[in-house]
Amino acid sequence: MARFQHTVTLAPVPRRWFESCVGALHDLAEGTDAEGGRLTLPDGRPLPGLVLAEGRHPEPGARYRPVNEEDGEPDADQCLTVLARDRRGETALEVVTHDDDPDHPARLVCALGLTSVERPREAWLTATLHSAGGKRAKYLGGTGRLRLDLGRWWQATSHGRHPARAPLGGTLTHALVRVSVTVVPRPAPDGRWRVTVKARIRGRSFARPLLPLAAAVLGRRARRAGAEALERAAVAWNAQVPALVRKDGERLSAELADALLGP
């Protein structure tokens, strides 16, 4: 088993701001209307590039597809499905993408969900890549899972008692390796977040006895690359988040609506 740990400092996200944004984005989706499969924003502007292909907007079972720019027809290789919609319960979406590469056809399924729009408690994300085309297909796919306990996150970023378990955790499972990740924030003296990422890598199948050797040879280089990647992500976060949290939920919702309309 190989281990990795690195800590970065991030600009904080206020809880009230986050919750107001969740509510505003949910209101934008609910306020969008559908007629004849075509979508219109709450202000009446038509939403190009996406159509309702099946079901009732925006109820569970509704399926949406992007529109091909070439012929204006729905893209059969991509689909967005509403899995659940309950402001006090769970809201969840699924995105499916097909790649028709003749040598290695693949199917990517991503699902994300949130428990309680009114008072967000938990968020989750899963992604599974299925590949076909030969004996090595299983080595071209894998599954990733992330789960964020928002109650524990806000508790961990305060100066009170810290939660016993990491508020954010996930796994990445491949035929040859399994990676477990935990993310724990702590308040910094200047009000920012000190976020520690820990990872454990375990070999699977015939790669299990090879992992210690790979860790001995490439471990230092891999840890340095991981730390540099996290530092780059932190720089990007700190460059964008402070300006973002100065905007209220309604303004962000309006900007998202403008972005959906394209240039």
C-alpha positions, 0 to 999 in steps of 0.5 A: 500500500502506498500513501500520500498526504498534502495540505493546501490553503483555500479561500473560504466559502460562507455557508449561507452563500452556498445554501442561497446559491443552491436554492437559486440554481434549483429555482432556475431549473424549476422556473424553466418551461418546456413546450414541444420539447423546446426549453425557455428560461424563466424570463421567456428567452429560449434556451438553445442547444438542449431539448426535452426528449422524454418525460415531463419537465422537470420531473423524475424520468425527464430526459434531455439531449443536446442539439447537434449544431450541424443538423439541429437534431438531438444528439443520440450519444448524450443524455441528461436524466432527472433521477429525483427532484425533492426540495426537502429530500433528494435531487439527483441527475444522471449524465450518460455519454457514448463514444462510438470509437470502433476500436474501443467503444465506451460509455461514461455514466455520471450521477450527482445528487444533493440531499435537501435543497432547503438545507443542504446536508449531503452531496454525492457524485459517481462516475463509471466508465464502461469500455468494450472491444477486446480482452483488455476492455476491463483495464480501460474502465473504472468507477469513482465515487465521492461523498460530501457530508456538508454538516461535518464540513461546516463543523470542521471549518468552524472553531468548535469541536471537529467531527470524528470522520472526514467530511469528504471521502471517495474511492477510485476503483480500477481493475489493477488499483483502488485509491481511497481519498479523504479530505479534511478542512480546518480553520486557519488563523486568518479565516481561510481553510487549511485543507488536508488531502490523504490518499491510500493506494492499494494494488489489485489482481496481479498488480498487488505485489508490484505496487510496493516496488513501483512505490519505491521507485516512483513514489517520491516523483508521484507524491511531488506530482500530486502535491504540485497538482493540488497546489495548482488547483489551490491557486485557481480556487483562490483566484476565483472564489473570493470574487465569486462569493461576493455575488449573491445567489440571484446574480449567479443564477442570472449569469448562469442563464446568460451563459446557457444562451451562449455568446 
